[in-house]
Amino acid sequence: MKVNAIFLLFLLTGCVQQVDLEEIKKDFVENRDSFEQLSSMIKEENYDASCFAVGTDRIGDYRGHNGKWNTNQNYERRISIEQVLREVGISPERYQDYLTRFNKVDSERIEYCPGEPSWIRIMVHRSGLAVAGCLTTININGDLSVPKSDIKPGYSSEIMPLGDGWYLNHDCT
């Protein structure tokens, strides 16, 4: 029993990769133009949903799994990335432009919600499991507001302002 508990503890702590928030802030300053270009690009996309994502694992309602893509509405339908891009109206060249910029800012996804206020979130780090882990994003709200940190037992959202409405958000559960 003791071995199982130690193994479980090792498994859970081994899945949470530490992140250097100061390094991410430095990367933002050095690559701010790329973050701003990603922000502009996602706002230009044509979409019908209230929110829209483009990434290596998610495009619109589609999620990538083992080289094929499907939606929550239809798990059985497995399509290629080319079909996904056609269906969401993003050219392969534009998607490649996203991937190039993701590589430059060490990201894999951007999300945009045009509500009031609108917001953009660019994922720059994730670790852990679906039920417990951390997600670090570079965000900007349409009204340029910056939320406050929220740290509670079992959950924390650490906010670090980056200037001009941009901020780093480090969420952990």
Contacts in CASP RR format, 6 or more apart in sequence:
PFRMAT RR
TARGET T0000
AUTHOR 0000-0000-0000
METHOD contacts of the structure
MODEL  1
MKVNAIFLLFLLTGCVQQVDLEEIKKDFVENRDSFEQLSSMIKEENYDAS
CFAVGTDRIGDYRGHNGKWNTNQNYERRISIEQVLREVGISPERYQDYLT
RFNKVDSERIEYCPGEPSWIRIMVHRSGLAVAGCLTTININGDLSVPKSD
IKPGYSSEIMPLGDGWYLNHDCT
12 129 0 8 1.000
12 132 0 8 1.000
15 127 0 8 1.000
15 128 0 8 1.000
15 129 0 8 1.000
15 133 0 8 1.000
16 127 0 8 1.000
16 128 0 8 1.000
16 132 0 8 1.000
16 133 0 8 1.000
16 134 0 8 1.000
17 125 0 8 1.000
17 127 0 8 1.000
17 128 0 8 1.000
19 125 0 8 1.000
19 127 0 8 1.000
19 134 0 8 1.000
19 136 0 8 1.000
19 170 0 8 1.000
21 136 0 8 1.000
21 158 0 8 1.000
21 160 0 8 1.000
21 168 0 8 1.000
21 170 0 8 1.000
24 124 0 8 1.000
24 125 0 8 1.000
24 136 0 8 1.000
24 138 0 8 1.000
24 168 0 8 1.000
25 160 0 8 1.000
25 162 0 8 1.000
25 168 0 8 1.000
27 105 0 8 1.000
27 106 0 8 1.000
27 124 0 8 1.000
28 35 0 8 1.000
28 105 0 8 1.000
28 138 0 8 1.000
28 162 0 8 1.000
28 166 0 8 1.000
28 168 0 8 1.000
29 162 0 8 1.000
31 104 0 8 1.000
31 105 0 8 1.000
32 166 0 8 1.000
34 101 0 8 1.000
34 104 0 8 1.000
34 105 0 8 1.000
35 105 0 8 1.000
35 122 0 8 1.000
35 138 0 8 1.000
35 166 0 8 1.000
37 101 0 8 1.000
38 98 0 8 1.000
38 101 0 8 1.000
38 102 0 8 1.000
38 105 0 8 1.000
38 107 0 8 1.000
38 110 0 8 1.000
38 122 0 8 1.000
39 110 0 8 1.000
39 120 0 8 1.000
39 122 0 8 1.000
39 140 0 8 1.000
41 54 0 8 1.000
41 94 0 8 1.000
41 97 0 8 1.000
41 98 0 8 1.000
41 101 0 8 1.000
41 110 0 8 1.000
42 52 0 8 1.000
42 54 0 8 1.000
42 110 0 8 1.000
42 111 0 8 1.000
42 112 0 8 1.000
42 120 0 8 1.000
43 112 0 8 1.000
43 114 0 8 1.000
43 120 0 8 1.000
45 52 0 8 1.000
45 54 0 8 1.000
45 88 0 8 1.000
45 89 0 8 1.000
45 90 0 8 1.000
45 112 0 8 1.000
46 89 0 8 1.000
47 60 0 8 1.000
47 88 0 8 1.000
49 60 0 8 1.000
49 61 0 8 1.000
50 113 0 8 1.000
50 114 0 8 1.000
50 115 0 8 1.000
51 111 0 8 1.000
51 112 0 8 1.000
51 113 0 8 1.000
51 114 0 8 1.000
52 60 0 8 1.000
52 111 0 8 1.000
52 112 0 8 1.000
52 113 0 8 1.000
53 59 0 8 1.000
53 60 0 8 1.000
53 109 0 8 1.000
53 110 0 8 1.000
53 111 0 8 1.000
53 112 0 8 1.000
54 60 0 8 1.000
54 90 0 8 1.000
54 95 0 8 1.000
54 98 0 8 1.000
54 109 0 8 1.000
54 110 0 8 1.000
55 98 0 8 1.000
55 102 0 8 1.000
55 108 0 8 1.000
55 109 0 8 1.000
55 110 0 8 1.000
56 99 0 8 1.000
56 102 0 8 1.000
56 108 0 8 1.000
56 109 0 8 1.000
57 63 0 8 1.000
57 64 0 8 1.000
57 108 0 8 1.000
57 109 0 8 1.000
58 64 0 8 1.000
58 109 0 8 1.000
59 69 0 8 1.000
59 84 0 8 1.000
59 85 0 8 1.000
59 88 0 8 1.000
59 90 0 8 1.000
59 95 0 8 1.000
60 88 0 8 1.000
61 71 0 8 1.000
61 72 0 8 1.000
61 73 0 8 1.000
62 69 0 8 1.000
62 70 0 8 1.000
62 71 0 8 1.000
62 79 0 8 1.000
62 84 0 8 1.000
62 87 0 8 1.000
62 88 0 8 1.000
63 69 0 8 1.000
63 70 0 8 1.000
63 71 0 8 1.000
63 72 0 8 1.000
64 70 0 8 1.000
67 80 0 8 1.000
67 81 0 8 1.000
68 78 0 8 1.000
68 79 0 8 1.000
68 80 0 8 1.000
69 78 0 8 1.000
69 79 0 8 1.000
69 80 0 8 1.000
69 81 0 8 1.000
69 83 0 8 1.000
69 84 0 8 1.000
70 76 0 8 1.000
70 77 0 8 1.000
70 78 0 8 1.000
70 79 0 8 1.000
71 77 0 8 1.000
79 87 0 8 1.000
81 95 0 8 1.000
82 92 0 8 1.000
85 91 0 8 1.000
85 92 0 8 1.000
85 95 0 8 1.000
98 110 0 8 1.000
101 107 0 8 1.000
102 108 0 8 1.000
102 109 0 8 1.000
102 110 0 8 1.000
105 122 0 8 1.000
105 124 0 8 1.000
105 138 0 8 1.000
106 124 0 8 1.000
106 125 0 8 1.000
107 122 0 8 1.000
107 123 0 8 1.000
107 124 0 8 1.000
108 123 0 8 1.000
109 122 0 8 1.000
109 123 0 8 1.000
110 120 0 8 1.000
110 121 0 8 1.000
110 122 0 8 1.000
110 123 0 8 1.000
111 120 0 8 1.000
111 121 0 8 1.000
111 123 0 8 1.000
112 118 0 8 1.000
112 119 0 8 1.000
112 120 0 8 1.000
112 121 0 8 1.000
113 119 0 8 1.000
117 141 0 8 1.000
117 142 0 8 1.000
117 143 0 8 1.000
117 145 0 8 1.000
118 141 0 8 1.000
118 142 0 8 1.000
119 139 0 8 1.000
119 140 0 8 1.000
119 141 0 8 1.000
119 142 0 8 1.000
120 139 0 8 1.000
120 140 0 8 1.000
120 142 0 8 1.000
121 137 0 8 1.000
121 138 0 8 1.000
121 139 0 8 1.000
121 169 0 8 1.000
122 137 0 8 1.000
122 138 0 8 1.000
122 139 0 8 1.000
123 135 0 8 1.000
123 136 0 8 1.000
123 137 0 8 1.000
124 136 0 8 1.000
124 137 0 8 1.000
124 138 0 8 1.000
125 134 0 8 1.000
125 135 0 8 1.000
125 136 0 8 1.000
126 133 0 8 1.000
126 134 0 8 1.000
126 135 0 8 1.000
126 136 0 8 1.000
127 133 0 8 1.000
127 134 0 8 1.000
128 134 0 8 1.000
131 173 0 8 1.000
132 173 0 8 1.000
133 172 0 8 1.000
133 173 0 8 1.000
134 170 0 8 1.000
134 171 0 8 1.000
134 172 0 8 1.000
134 173 0 8 1.000
135 170 0 8 1.000
135 171 0 8 1.000
135 172 0 8 1.000
136 168 0 8 1.000
136 169 0 8 1.000
136 170 0 8 1.000
136 171 0 8 1.000
137 168 0 8 1.000
137 169 0 8 1.000
137 171 0 8 1.000
138 162 0 8 1.000
138 166 0 8 1.000
138 167 0 8 1.000
138 168 0 8 1.000
138 169 0 8 1.000
139 166 0 8 1.000
139 167 0 8 1.000
139 168 0 8 1.000
139 169 0 8 1.000
140 165 0 8 1.000
140 166 0 8 1.000
140 167 0 8 1.000
141 165 0 8 1.000
144 164 0 8 1.000
144 165 0 8 1.000
145 165 0 8 1.000
146 159 0 8 1.000
146 161 0 8 1.000
146 165 0 8 1.000
146 167 0 8 1.000
147 157 0 8 1.000
147 159 0 8 1.000
147 167 0 8 1.000
147 169 0 8 1.000
148 159 0 8 1.000
149 156 0 8 1.000
149 157 0 8 1.000
149 158 0 8 1.000
149 159 0 8 1.000
150 156 0 8 1.000
150 157 0 8 1.000
151 157 0 8 1.000
151 158 0 8 1.000
154 173 0 8 1.000
155 171 0 8 1.000
155 172 0 8 1.000
155 173 0 8 1.000
156 170 0 8 1.000
156 171 0 8 1.000
156 172 0 8 1.000
157 169 0 8 1.000
157 170 0 8 1.000
157 171 0 8 1.000
158 169 0 8 1.000
158 170 0 8 1.000
158 171 0 8 1.000
159 167 0 8 1.000
159 168 0 8 1.000
159 169 0 8 1.000
160 167 0 8 1.000
160 168 0 8 1.000
160 170 0 8 1.000
161 167 0 8 1.000
162 168 0 8 1.000
END
